Amino acid sequence: MKEQPVVSAAETKRYRENLIAAAELSDFGIALMRQNIARALPNSSREIIDRELLRWLVEQPSHFVPNGD
């Protein structure tokens, strides 16, 4: 069995900080999109805004998934 490389404490800390930053940016982006949807649909209920936000999250294109092009 091949030995796994040892990750230093500094690398582990950097990976943790990067992951936290990515999660925070994701949360911020979702909050911004919720505001955009609410502005676009000013008379809509929270349920409708939530549904549209979920649709955006699920249907947005991903640059990481090949689309056959």
N, C-alpha and C positions, 0 to 999 in steps of 0.2 A: 504494500500500500504506500502510495506517495504521501510524503509529509506535507502538511499544509503550511504555507508561509506564515510567519509570525507577524502580526500587525502591532506596531508600537502604540503606546498609550497616546502619543501625539497624533498619530494617524487616526486612531479610534475617536479621539476628541474632534478632529477635523471632520470626519465622516458624520458624526453625530450633529455637529453644528450645521453642516450642509443639509442634512436631512431635515432638521428643524426649520431651517430657512426655506427650503422647498415647500414644506407643509404650510408655513405661514404665508408664503406667496400664493399658494393655491387657494387658501382660505380667503385671502384678500381679493384675488381674481373672481372668485365665486360671489363674494359680497358686492363687488363692482357690477357684475353682470345682473345680480338681483336688483340693484338700483336702476340699471339701464332698462330692465324689463318693466319695473314699476313705473318708470317715467314714460315708457312706450305704451303702457296699458294703465293709465291713471285711475280709471274707475273700476279696476279689477280687484277681486278679493285676493286675500293672501293665498288661498288654495290655487287659484288660477296662476298667480305669479310663481308659486312653488312648482306647479306642473310645467310651466314654460321653462323654468330654470332647470328642472330635471331633464326635460327634452333637450335643452341646449347641452347639458353635461353628457348625455348619452349619445347624441347625434353629431357632436362636433367632430370634424375630421382629425385624425391623428397622423402625425408625420412619422410615427414609429411602426405603423401597420401598413404593409404593402397593399396597394389597391389594384394591382395587376397592370399598372402602366409600365 
